[in-house]
Amino acid sequence: MNIEQLQSYCLSKKATTEEFPFDEDTLVYKVLGKMFVIAPLKKWESGEATITLKGDPEYVVQLREQYSSVYPGPYVSNKHWNTIDIYKGELKPQLILELIDHSYDMVVKGMTKKLKDKLL
């Protein structure tokens, strides 16, 4: 997966925006203002691409136990977020897309009814 594929996939999701809320290096994809993907661009440019994704707490732990390229992310809740080393190639592209979907779904699930209604 390259950054253009990540961008295309994330922006294809309903009500998604691409932003730089922290600095010019940290690309964030949000659904109705809530983060679901964090991508540090300097890592992508240096060939060490990572993304940080939200997940169900039990699934977060399961992924860490199953894959060495999945670990707690910096600056986010370790209970709900994992960082994934894409460049290592351990995770198949289809699984990465499924994890992005899971992150998006977890964020939507945690929204108020009013925000969820905006997605419909």
VOGU-3710 file (C-alpha; in Angstrom, 3 decimals, decimal comma):
1> mnieqlqsyc> 0,000/0,000/0,000  1,268/3,457/-0,836  0,048/6,803/0,476  -2,131/7,427/-2,598  -3,903/4,092/-2,085  -4,442/4,913/1,588  -5,814/8,336/0,665  -8,141/6,951/-1,998  -9,462/4,207/0,259  -10,061/6,448/3,261
11> lskkatteef> -11,697/9,226/1,251  -14,028/6,698/-0,396  -15,681/6,201/2,997  -18,791/8,216/3,721  -18,351/11,630/5,419  -14,557/11,320/5,565  -12,188/14,272/5,544  -8,422/14,521/5,301  -6,800/16,926/7,756  -3,560/17,979/9,452
21> pfdedtlvyk> -4,850/18,877/12,943  -1,566/18,439/14,812  1,232/19,493/12,437  2,171/19,423/8,746  3,518/15,865/9,071  0,592/14,049/10,686  -2,126/13,205/8,185  -5,439/12,319/9,831  -8,591/10,875/8,308  -11,788/11,683/10,154
31> vlgkmfviap> -15,403/10,660/9,865  -17,665/13,550/10,888  -14,783/15,119/12,793  -13,669/11,951/14,621  -10,258/10,374/13,868  -10,044/6,860/12,480  -6,623/6,839/10,730  -3,400/8,623/11,682  -0,524/8,525/9,185  2,833/10,224/9,883
41> lkkwesgeat> 3,995/11,336/6,433  7,720/11,493/7,264  7,632/7,767/7,996  5,911/7,108/4,660  8,505/9,245/2,836  11,393/7,401/4,525  10,002/3,988/3,544  8,821/3,100/7,050  5,089/3,605/6,546  2,830/3,233/9,569
51> itlkgdpeyv> -0,792/3,963/10,354  -2,508/4,172/13,705  -6,032/2,767/13,864  -8,795/2,503/16,432  -10,092/-0,916/17,453  -12,206/-2,899/19,833  -10,106/-3,328/23,021  -10,072/-7,136/22,839  -9,231/-7,109/19,128  -6,460/-4,559/19,737
61> vqlreqyssv> -4,742/-6,975/22,137  -5,350/-9,976/19,877  -3,666/-8,227/16,936  -0,645/-7,294/19,064  -0,255/-10,899/20,175  -0,611/-12,240/16,641  1,590/-9,785/14,689  4,939/-8,230/15,580  4,183/-5,287/13,285  1,166/-4,275/15,407
71> ypgpyvsnkh> 1,888/-2,451/18,665  0,565/0,325/20,947  0,561/3,697/19,234  2,176/6,883/20,517  0,002/9,728/21,816  -3,215/7,650/21,750  -5,012/5,338/24,168  -3,255/1,973/24,136  -6,559/0,367/25,055  -8,244/1,424/21,805
81> wntidiykge> -5,481/2,179/19,279  -2,752/0,213/17,483  0,043/1,323/15,216  0,703/-0,899/12,223  4,026/-1,122/10,389  2,919/-1,388/6,773  6,429/-1,445/5,348  7,335/-4,766/7,005  4,869/-6,591/4,775  3,707/-8,899/7,554
91> lkpqlileli> 0,054/-7,921/7,137  -1,570/-8,622/3,793  -3,071/-5,561/2,033  -6,586/-6,991/2,416  -6,150/-7,245/6,194  -4,916/-3,646/6,357  -8,070/-2,516/4,512  -10,190/-4,581/6,918  -8,447/-2,925/9,876  -9,150/0,516/8,384
101> dhsydmvvkg> -12,808/-0,514/7,999  -12,848/-1,730/11,601  -11,391/1,572/12,801  -13,992/3,544/10,845  -16,791/1,326/12,195  -15,552/1,662/15,789  -15,525/5,450/15,508  -19,022/5,495/14,014  -20,248/3,080/16,701  -19,081/5,489/19,417
111> mtkklkdkll> -20,880/8,490/17,919  -24,007/10,063/19,255  -27,291/9,226/17,567  -27,347/12,727/16,095  -23,983/12,222/14,373  -24,905/8,709/13,226  -28,055/10,134/11,650  -25,873/12,486/9,580  -24,265/9,441/7,966  -27,644/8,246/6,727
//
